[in-house]
Each structure stands twice: as structure tokens, then as C-alpha cells.
């Protein structure tokens, strides 16, 4: 929106294409809209049109590096980090590519965003087969991001301390479910009771998956909690999930309005009773639990998800399995859970040495 609360045509066209043309999730569109608004507001306040905004993108990067975040919430008063700036720049570049494709700006503007080079000066060994030059492009503007050693994951002690501070079986079940399955908070709060198949077999329900599991289904829910991916999946559930769910159901039955709601997680202690629990309420719950447990930091639902991914990777679970359980579209997102620390590196080298030693002890075919 501009100062007169009128939609910015170029931004509206891009976001519409993102949601309808590329089938991006609603949360992704909201995130892109916020990142794009930062750039368009900077162009407006500095009296730059879209062409000048692209040519002066370096000044925008400098602005992001130095200007503190004014919006209330995490990071307020601090400049944006390198990872956030890189994401903002990627959104801006996607916006300009769409603007060029729809002829809202001239194609020459892309030269301000990308630098193009050919392979004429590459060694012959690195050139692709065939005659002629091969061209490649890369963004002109980027920021250096230090390699993150580990993801920001919750520890088992933090999770146990929060679990002890829960005052209802609903809250305990939520913590156990997130810790056991690695679900996103939106996926958990979007679950329906029909999505939980917690018996050994579910063939009577028309489901061929063997063993207790949870179905994660993309829906547009009234509580604005939904699965990020549009690809449905199932996640195995352990005995702890079954045990805590049974206790939660007994507690839920004491709230009469909850009977008519098909959502798993509902309001039991705040109005409107029986309505689906919203993500904001879950955020308040985790903040309260962190405070009551006297933790040194505020633990979020996503930190439990990171803990699950890291634990599976550290246990030697294949990265493709971790990707499937967490429901991540790109395996590059799953690779952050691989932590090649000193102990694991030492174990890998010793394993190879033991394998080679065993091979040398085996008699060869020529030995009689």
C-alpha cells in the first residue's frame, strides 16, 4: 500500500503471481510482502523510482546494514543480520524479474542486478563440451554471512523444564508432539482429530500406512495455522505421543464446546472456548513456559523442530529420511542439521581404518 492506502500495482502483480502462478504458501507470500515493502518504502522515502532503485541497490544494502529495526518484536533496535539481508535481496531480484516479464520495467534494469560473464578465460578442463561460449550470471549485490556452526535448537533439559511447568495435558501433549515428530507449529495447530492414526493399523480408515502416525495435510484453516508445504505427508508417532494424547482427550471432554470442533488443539481455558488454538496463543504459551522454567532464553516451537532434526542427523539417520519426516522441499534445508564435529570426524576416520585392517586380514584368492 502507498500513503493513500492504495495497492502498489507492481507489488500487487508480483504477489498475485507468487500466490496463484507459483502456488506459494500463504505464509511465504506474507513474508515476501514484508521484505518487498522494505525496499519500496526505501525507494519512496529517497525519491527513487524502480529503475533508480535497481541501479542504487548498493545504497539499499548499506541502509539495511545500518538502520535499526523499528518494528516491535525480536531484534528491535538492532540492524538486520546478513542472512536476513540476503533474503531481502533475493525477494527484490525476484520482484524485478517479474516486473520485466510483465513489461512493467525495461529489461535493461536486470543489468543492474546481475553481472554476466562467459567462460572464455576458464581452463579448457572446466569448459562445457561443444563449441561456442557459455554464459553465466550471478547477483551483483550480496553480503557475507558467517557459517553457522549449529542451528538454534532447544536442549533436552530446556524441553523437560518446560514440560514440568505445563499446567494442562493439552500443553504437555503439544510439547511431546513437537519434540517427537518435528512438526512445525502451524502443522500441529492445523491438525484435525481425523489426522491422528494412533493405532497399529488404520486400514479400517482407508489408510494403508502401518503403525501409529500423524497425517500432515495442507488446509486453509480458520485459525490461520496451516502446513507450509502443499504436499501431504505422514509422520510416525511414538508411544509417548499416544500416552499424552489419551490424557489430553480426557481433559478435553470436560470442555463441552470443544466437542463440536474437529481441530486437535482447542481453547480450554480462554474465550472462545472450544475454538481452534491460534499460533499467537502457542507463542504466548512457550514464552510463559520459558519464564516459569527460569530458562536463560526464550524457547520457541521452531527450536524444538531444530532439536528433532539435529538429533536424527546425529544418530546417523539418512538425510533423505530426515528431509521426509520434517517435510522440507529442498535437501539443502535439511543439511543444516549435519554437524561434522570432532568426535564424528574421528569416528569416521577410525571406521575406515578398521575396515581396511579387516580387509588386509582376509586371505587372498591366490593363497593356498
N, C-alpha and C positions, 0 to 999 in steps of 0.2 A: 504494500500500500504506500501511496505517496502522502504528502502532508494533508491532502484533501480526502484521504481515505478512499482513494480510487486505485484499483488494481494497476500495477505496472505491467503493461502489455507484454514486454519481452519476458519478464519473470513468470507471469501467469502462463504464457505459452510453454515455457520450459518445464514448469512444474506439472502442467497438464500432460505433456508428453512423457514425463518421468513416471507419472502415476498410471496413465492409460496406455501409452505406447510401449514403455519398457516394463510395465507391470511391477513397479517398485512398491514396496510395502508402505503403508501409511506413515509409519514412524520414520522411515527413510526420507519420505517427502517432507515431513516436518523438519527434520534435521537439515536437509538441503535448503529449505526455505530460509531457515535461520542463518545459515552460512552465507547464502546469496544476499540476504538483507544487509549483512555487514558490509559487503562490497558496494552494493548500490547506494547505501547511506553515505559511505565514504565518497563515492563519486558525486553525490548530490551536495554534500557539505563542502567539498573542494571545487565545486563548479566544473566538473568534468563530465563530458558525455561518454558514451560507451567506447568510442574509438580512442579518446584520450585516456580513458580508464585502463584500456588494454596496453597502450603504449607506456603508461606510467605505472605499471603494475608493481615495479620495484618499490615505489614510494608507498604503495599499499602494504607491501610486505613489511616495510620499516614501521609503518603505523601499527600493524598487528604486533610487532615485536616490542613496541614501547608503550602503547596505550593500555591502561589497565582495564580490566573487565568491570563494567558498571552495573551489570545485571545482578540482582541479589542471588546468592547461591554459592556453590563451590567455586573457589578461585576469585571471588570478588575482590577488587583492588589490586590484583596481580596481572601482569601481562600474560598473553597466551603462550603456551608451550609450542615446541617445534612440531610435535605430532598434530596438534590442532591446526596450526598454520598450514601444514601440508594438506590437510583435508580441505580447508577452506579454498586453497588454490586449486585443488582438483575439481571442486564444485564450480569455481569460476571458469575454468577451462571447459568443462562440460557445458556450461551455460553458453559460452561463446560459440562452441561448435554447433549447438542447436540454433543459435541466432544466425549463424552463417547458412546453415542448411535451410532455414525458413526465410532467408534473404532479408532479415531484419537489419543486418550489418554487412558490410562488404567483406568478401573472403580475404582481403589483404590483411585484415586485423589478426588473422591467425599467425602471421609472421612475427607479431609482437609477443606471441605466447609460446611459439615453438621455434627451435632452430633446427634447420635441416642440413644434413651432411651426407656425402657419398663415401664409398669405400675405396676411392682411387689410391689413397695413401696407406691402406691396410696391407699387411703382408699377404702374399699370394695364398698362404695356407689358411687365412681367415676369410678369404673372399668366397662368396657362394659360387656354385658351379654355373657355367653359362657365360655368354658374352654380355657386355654392357655393364653399366654402373647400377649398383643397388643403393637406394637412398633410405635413410633412417632419420627419425625426428625424436627430439626429446624436449621437455619443458625448459624454457629459458629461466624460470624463477623457481627456486626451491630453497629449502633450509636444511641444514644438517641436523639430524636427530641422533642423539647418542643411543647406542644399542642398549636396550633394556635387558638387564640380566635375568629378571624374573617378572612374571605378571603379578599384579596386585591381588593376591589371593588371601583368603581367610585361613587362619590356622585351626587345627582341631581343638586346641584349648579355647580359642575365641568362640568357636561354634558351641562347644559344650557349656561354656559360661553363659552364653545367650539362651541355650536350651533350658538351663536351670532357672532362668529368670522369667520364663514364659508363665503366664497366668491362665492359660486355657489350652485345651487339647487341640483346638484349631491352630493356634500359633505353633505349638510343638510339631504338629503334623506338617505345617508349611516348612519349618526348618529342616525336618527329617527328609521331606520330599526333595527339597532343593539340594541338600547335601548328598543324597543318594543317587539322584538322576542327572544333576547338572542342568536342569531346566532353567530357561530364562524366567524372570518373574512374570512377564507378560504371558508366557506359555502356561505357567502354573495357574495364574488367576483366570485364564481363559478356559480352563478345563471344565468339562461337564461330567456329571456323575456317570454318564454312559461311556466316557472315555477311559474309565478305570476298569481294567480287566484284571482283577487281582486273584483269580483262581488259577489252578494249574492248567486248565483247558477252557477255551472260550468258544468252542465250536458251536454251542447252542446259541451263541450270539451272532453267528455268522462270521466269526473271526478265526483264522487259521493259525495265528501266532501261538506258539506253545509257551507256557509258563506265565507267571504274573507280569504284567506290563501296563504301560500307560500310553494311550494314543494322543499324539500332539497334532491337532487339526487347526488349520488356519480358518478363522472366522472373523467377521466384523461384529464384535461384542459391544453390548451397551455400556460396559464399564471401561471401554477403551483399552482393554487388555487383550492382546492377540499374539499369535505366533509370528515371528519375524519372517520366516520362510513360508512360501506358499506350497511347499512340498510337504505333505503329511508324512509323519514317521511314527514309529513306536519305540519306546524306551523301556528296557527291562526294569522291574521293580524288585527290591529285596524284601526280606521278612520284616525289617523294621518299618517299611512303608505300610505293609499290611497291618501290623500291630497298632501303629499310631492312627491309621485311618479308622479302624474299628472303634477306638476310643473317641475319636472326633465325631463319628456318626452318632454315638450315644449322647454326646454333648449337644450335637446339633438338633436332636429330636426334642430337646427341651425348649427350642425356639419355634413356635408354631408357624410364624410367617415364612420360615426357611423351607418348609415342606413343599411349597409351590415353586421353588427356584431350582433349576436343574444345574446351576453352577456348583462346583465343588466347594469353593471358598465363598462364604457369605458373611454379612454383618450379623454378629451375635450380640454385640454389646453397644452398638451405636445406631442411630437412625440413618437411613430407613432399615429397620430390622428385616432380615431375610433377603436383602438386596445383594447383588454380586459385590464382592470386595474389590475396591479400586486400587490401582498401583500406588496412588498417593498414600492410601492407608497403610499399605505394606511398607512404604518408605518411612512413615511415622513409626511403625512398629519396630523396624530394625534400628532406628535412631534411639527409641526408648529402651530397647533391649541392650544396646551397646552402652547406654548410660547407666542402666541399672546393674549391669555386669561389671561396671567400672573398667571398661576396656580403655586402652591407651588411644584408640582410634575408633572411628565410626565404621562399623562393618556394614556393607551393602549386600543385597541379594546377588549382585553380579560377582562379588568376591567369593561367594560360595560356589558359583559356577566355575570360576577360575581354579578354585581348590580342587574340584572334581576332575577337571581336565588335566591338571598337573599331577594329581595322584595316579590317574590311569596311565599317563605317559611315564611317570617314574617307576610304575610297576611293570613296565615293559609291554603294555598293551599296544598293539599296532596303531599307528597314527590314523590309518583309514577307519579303524573301529571307533577311535575317539571322535573322529570327524562325524561319523554316522550317529553316534549317541548324542552328541551336542547339537547336531543339525546345522552344521556350518557348510555354506555353499562352496567355499574355497578351502583347500587343504592348507593354503598359506596362513589362514587364520588359525588353524589348529597347531601349526608349527611353533607358536609362541609357548606352548606347554612343554616343549622339549628343552630340558635343562641339562646340557652336557657338562656337569660339574666334574671336579677332580676325581671323585670316587667312581663315578660311572665310566669315565675315560680310563682309569686304571683297571677297572673290571674288564673293559672291552679288550685292552691290550693283553691282560693275563689270560683271558679266554682264548685269544688267538694263539698264544704261546702254548697253552695246554693242548689245543687241537693239533698244532704242529708236532709237539712231542709225542702225542699218541700216534700220529701218522708215521713217525720215524721208527716207532717200536714195532709196527706191523711188518711181518716178513714180506719180502718182495716175491713176485712170481718166479723169479729165476733161482731163488734159494731152494735148495733141495733138502 
